Amino acid sequence: MEQAVNKKEGESLPTIYLISGLGADARVFGELDLPGYEWKHLDWIEPVPGESLASYAHRLSEPIRDVNPVIIGVSFGGMVAAEMAVQRNWSRVLLIATVRCRSELPWYYRLAGFIRLHRLLPVKWMLRPGKMKDWFFGVRTQPHRKMLAAILRDTNPVFFKWAIGALLERPDDRAVTFPHLHGDADRILPTRYVHADCIIPGAGHFLPVTHSATLSEWIRQQLPML
């Protein structure tokens, strides 16, 4: 996805690179309101079998030529964005509905990774739309349910299974201090396990869609300070 706002002829706008969550795509950023910036969504690339999250993040970052770009990562995309920033010494990163390091993952996720339980999970079931998925993601309106269902149906199951493994089996990583926004009703990454700088009351894991206006305002406040 690419979008430019308030761009005059011949004018070059600063670029924001967006990384969506696991299985998601540019659709989750469709309601963002960030005038004066060009948006570029980094589409997921095919993982190499057995590839680490660090290696994948390095390959995904290769097309970015900016010296110190603005990166906004959501959920799994936030973890990838943080990994990119550590590798390439970037500092202008915003994290949404994610964790800053592996130790902020719920203990039951880390336990599942330790005993390799996630390898037994039925991926097709996990990507099947339904009321339970709506509840987990915090979607309540019919348009949001339809968007989530479409995103789940379009998710590549091979990529999804690789990403779960790469996340849960990764070694302990370094904590980062990038600004982090989270929803207090997030059921996938519960707030009690993370140390976010800003909490949106009533927002779940799908907050870039369900609370796009609040998210846009927070991003606009953060950008001048990056």
C-alpha positions in Angstrom: 0.0 0.0 0.0 1.2 3.4 -0.8 -0.6 6.7 -0.1 0.5 10.3 -0.2 -1.5 13.1 1.6 -1.3 16.8 0.9 1.5 16.4 -1.6 2.2 19.3 -3.9 3.6 18.8 -7.4 7.4 18.3 -7.2 7.3 18.0 -3.4 8.9 15.0 -1.7 7.1 13.9 1.4 8.7 12.0 4.3 8.0 8.3 4.2 6.5 6.0 6.9 7.1 2.3 6.5 4.2 0.2 7.8 4.5 -3.5 8.9 1.2 -5.3 9.6 0.6 -8.1 12.0 1.0 -11.8 11.5 -1.2 -12.8 8.5 -2.5 -9.3 8.1 -1.8 -6.9 5.3 -2.1 -3.2 4.3 -5.9 -3.3 4.9 -5.4 -2.8 8.6 -3.8 0.7 8.0 -6.6 1.8 5.6 -8.1 4.3 8.1 -5.0 6.0 9.3 -5.0 9.8 9.1 -1.4 11.0 8.8 -1.4 14.1 6.5 2.0 15.2 5.2 3.5 11.7 4.9 3.8 9.1 2.3 2.9 5.6 3.4 4.6 2.4 2.2 3.5 -1.0 3.4 6.2 -3.7 3.6 4.5 -6.8 2.3 5.5 -10.1 3.8 8.1 -12.1 1.8 8.4 -15.9 1.6 10.4 -17.3 4.6 13.2 -19.7 4.1 12.5 -23.1 5.8 14.0 -23.0 9.3 14.8 -19.3 9.0 15.2 -17.3 12.2 13.2 -14.1 12.9 16.5 -12.1 12.8 17.4 -13.4 9.3 13.9 -12.8 8.1 13.9 -9.2 9.4 17.2 -8.5 7.7 15.8 -9.7 4.3 12.6 -7.7 4.8 14.5 -4.5 5.5 16.8 -4.7 2.4 14.5 -2.6 0.1 14.6 0.3 2.6 17.4 2.8 1.6 16.6 5.6 4.1 19.4 6.2 6.6 17.0 6.3 9.6 13.4 5.6 8.4 10.2 5.9 10.4 8.9 2.3 10.9 5.5 1.5 12.4 5.0 -2.1 13.3 1.8 -3.8 14.5 1.7 -7.1 16.5 4.2 -9.5 14.9 5.1 -6.7 12.6 6.2 -4.7 15.6 8.5 -7.5 16.7 10.0 -7.6 13.2 10.3 -3.8 13.2 12.2 -3.9 16.5 14.5 -6.6 15.1 15.2 -4.5 12.0 16.0 -1.4 14.1 18.5 -3.3 16.3 20.3 -4.7 13.3 20.5 -1.5 11.4 20.8 1.0 14.2 17.5 2.7 13.5 15.8 4.7 16.2 12.5 6.0 14.7 10.2 3.1 15.4 6.7 3.0 16.8 5.2 -0.2 18.2 1.5 -1.0 18.2 -0.2 -3.9 20.0 3.0 -5.9 20.3 5.8 -6.7 22.7 9.2 -5.1 23.1 11.0 -8.4 23.9 10.3 -12.1 24.2 10.0 -11.8 28.0 6.9 -9.7 27.5 5.1 -12.6 25.8 2.6 -14.3 28.1 4.2 -17.2 30.0 2.0 -19.7 28.3 3.3 -18.7 24.9 6.8 -19.1 26.0 6.0 -22.5 27.5 4.4 -23.6 24.3 7.6 -22.5 22.4 9.8 -24.4 24.9 8.0 -27.7 24.5 7.3 -27.1 20.8 3.5 -27.4 21.4 2.8 -24.9 18.6 4.0 -27.4 16.1 0.9 -29.5 16.8 -1.6 -26.6 16.3 -4.0 -27.0 13.4 -3.2 -23.9 11.3 -6.3 -24.2 9.2 -8.5 -24.0 12.2 -6.5 -21.0 13.6 -7.1 -19.2 10.3 -10.8 -20.0 10.1 -13.1 -17.0 10.7 -15.7 -17.2 13.5 -17.1 -15.7 16.6 -14.2 -16.9 18.7 -11.7 -15.1 16.5 -13.8 -12.0 16.6 -13.7 -12.1 20.4 -9.9 -12.7 20.5 -9.3 -9.8 18.2 -11.8 -7.5 19.8 -14.0 -6.8 16.8 -17.6 -5.9 17.4 -19.1 -4.4 14.2 -20.1 -6.2 11.1 -17.7 -4.3 8.8 -14.8 -5.1 11.1 -15.8 -8.8 11.3 -15.9 -9.0 7.6 -12.4 -7.4 7.3 -10.9 -9.8 9.9 -12.6 -12.8 8.2 -11.1 -11.7 4.8 -7.7 -11.2 6.2 -7.7 -14.6 7.9 -8.9 -16.3 4.7 -6.1 -14.6 2.7 -3.4 -15.6 5.1 -0.7 -17.9 3.8 -0.8 -20.9 6.2 2.9 -21.8 5.4 4.0 -18.3 6.4 1.7 -18.3 9.5 3.1 -21.6 10.8 6.7 -20.4 10.2 6.1 -17.1 11.9 4.6 -18.7 15.0 7.6 -21.0 15.3 10.1 -18.2 14.6 8.5 -16.1 17.3 8.1 -18.7 20.0 11.4 -20.5 19.5 13.6 -17.5 19.2 16.2 -17.0 22.0 15.8 -14.2 24.5 16.2 -10.9 22.8 17.3 -7.5 23.8 14.6 -5.1 25.2 14.0 -2.0 23.1 12.7 1.4 24.3 10.7 2.4 21.2 7.3 4.1 22.0 4.6 1.5 22.4 0.9 1.7 22.3 -1.4 -1.1 23.4 -5.1 -1.8 24.0 -6.3 -2.7 27.6 -8.7 -5.3 26.1 -6.1 -7.1 24.0 -6.7 -10.8 24.5 -3.9 -12.0 22.2 -1.2 -10.0 24.0 -2.7 -9.1 27.3 -1.7 -5.7 28.7 -0.7 -7.1 32.1 2.4 -8.7 30.4 3.7 -5.7 28.5 5.1 -2.3 29.5 3.4 0.0 27.0 3.8 3.8 27.1 0.2 4.5 26.2 -2.9 2.3 26.8 -6.2 2.7 24.8 -9.2 1.9 27.0 -11.4 -0.7 25.4 -9.1 -1.5 22.5 -8.3 -5.0 21.5 -5.7 -6.5 19.2 -7.4 -5.2 16.1 -7.0 -1.6 17.3 -5.4 -0.2 14.1 -8.9 -0.8 12.6 -11.2 -0.5 15.5 -9.5 2.6 17.0 -7.9 4.1 14.0 -8.7 7.7 15.0 -7.1 7.3 18.4 -4.1 5.6 16.9 -3.7 8.2 14.2 -3.7 11.0 16.9 -1.1 9.1 18.9 1.2 8.6 15.9 0.9 12.3 15.0 2.0 13.2 18.5 5.0 10.9 18.4 6.4 11.7 15.0 7.9 15.1 15.8 9.7 13.5 18.8 11.3 10.7 16.8 
